[in-house]
Every structure is written in C-alpha cells, then in structure tokens.
Amino acid sequence: MVKNSLVIIQQPEVGKLILKLRMVTGLTQEEFATSLGVTYSTVNRWENGHTKPSRLAMHRIEEMLGEIGEQGQELLAKYLPKKF
C-alpha cells in the first residue's frame, strides 16, 4: 500500500475517487461518512468538488482502498498521480 500519498490528489480527482470507492463498496454517502467519522454533507462536498478530505480522512480512505484489493489498486492507479 502507498503511504501518505493520497493527500496530494487535487479536486476534482479526489471527488471522483471517493465516488468510485463508494460505488465499489456499495455504500451510500451516509454510510461512507459514518465509516470515516464525518457527516453526510462532508462526503457530499468532497464528491461535488467543494472541499477536500483532511489528512486523517484521506488516510482512512487509503486504508479502505487497500481493503478492497485489486479494485482499490486500480482506483489508486487511475486517480493517484505517480510519485517522482
């Protein structure tokens, strides 16, 4: 798993990543928010490109991506810029 790398994703990519992660895991915005310890409206703002997740939330999102295996790695490859 890539450590501390998701914090560099910019909008709108982070919103797309979160939406795709939610779809893969079958979670509603409310369920996803609960799993991260944030509110529904926070997840909604992330997905709509109004704000970005905190470092703590991004760490948990990274963990979730790791937990879903190959699909999570595919999402990382698609939305995470390569590190130099």
Secondary structure as a PSIPRED ss2 file (coil, helix, strand):
# PSIPRED VFORMAT (PSIPRED V4.0)

   1 M C   1.000  0.000  0.000
   2 V C   1.000  0.000  0.000
   3 K C   1.000  0.000  0.000
   4 N C   1.000  0.000  0.000
   5 S C   1.000  0.000  0.000
   6 L H   0.000  1.000  0.000
   7 V H   0.000  1.000  0.000
   8 I H   0.000  1.000  0.000
   9 I C   1.000  0.000  0.000
  10 Q C   1.000  0.000  0.000
  11 Q C   1.000  0.000  0.000
  12 P C   1.000  0.000  0.000
  13 E H   0.000  1.000  0.000
  14 V H   0.000  1.000  0.000
  15 G H   0.000  1.000  0.000
  16 K H   0.000  1.000  0.000
  17 L H   0.000  1.000  0.000
  18 I H   0.000  1.000  0.000
  19 L H   0.000  1.000  0.000
  20 K H   0.000  1.000  0.000
  21 L H   0.000  1.000  0.000
  22 R H   0.000  1.000  0.000
  23 M H   0.000  1.000  0.000
  24 V H   0.000  1.000  0.000
  25 T H   0.000  1.000  0.000
  26 G C   1.000  0.000  0.000
  27 L C   1.000  0.000  0.000
  28 T C   1.000  0.000  0.000
  29 Q H   0.000  1.000  0.000
  30 E H   0.000  1.000  0.000
  31 E H   0.000  1.000  0.000
  32 F H   0.000  1.000  0.000
  33 A H   0.000  1.000  0.000
  34 T H   0.000  1.000  0.000
  35 S H   0.000  1.000  0.000
  36 L H   0.000  1.000  0.000
  37 G C   1.000  0.000  0.000
  38 V C   1.000  0.000  0.000
  39 T C   1.000  0.000  0.000
  40 Y H   0.000  1.000  0.000
  41 S H   0.000  1.000  0.000
  42 T H   0.000  1.000  0.000
  43 V H   0.000  1.000  0.000
  44 N H   0.000  1.000  0.000
  45 R H   0.000  1.000  0.000
  46 W H   0.000  1.000  0.000
  47 E H   0.000  1.000  0.000
  48 N C   1.000  0.000  0.000
  49 G C   1.000  0.000  0.000
  50 H C   1.000  0.000  0.000
  51 T C   1.000  0.000  0.000
  52 K C   1.000  0.000  0.000
  53 P C   1.000  0.000  0.000
  54 S C   1.000  0.000  0.000
  55 R H   0.000  1.000  0.000
  56 L H   0.000  1.000  0.000
  57 A H   0.000  1.000  0.000
  58 M H   0.000  1.000  0.000
  59 H H   0.000  1.000  0.000
  60 R H   0.000  1.000  0.000
  61 I H   0.000  1.000  0.000
  62 E H   0.000  1.000  0.000
  63 E H   0.000  1.000  0.000
  64 M H   0.000  1.000  0.000
  65 L H   0.000  1.000  0.000
  66 G H   0.000  1.000  0.000
  67 E H   0.000  1.000  0.000
  68 I C   1.000  0.000  0.000
  69 G C   1.000  0.000  0.000
  70 E H   0.000  1.000  0.000
  71 Q H   0.000  1.000  0.000
  72 G H   0.000  1.000  0.000
  73 Q H   0.000  1.000  0.000
  74 E H   0.000  1.000  0.000
  75 L H   0.000  1.000  0.000
  76 L H   0.000  1.000  0.000
  77 A H   0.000  1.000  0.000
  78 K H   0.000  1.000  0.000
  79 Y H   0.000  1.000  0.000
  80 L C   1.000  0.000  0.000
  81 P C   1.000  0.000  0.000
  82 K C   1.000  0.000  0.000
  83 K C   1.000  0.000  0.000
  84 F C   1.000  0.000  0.000
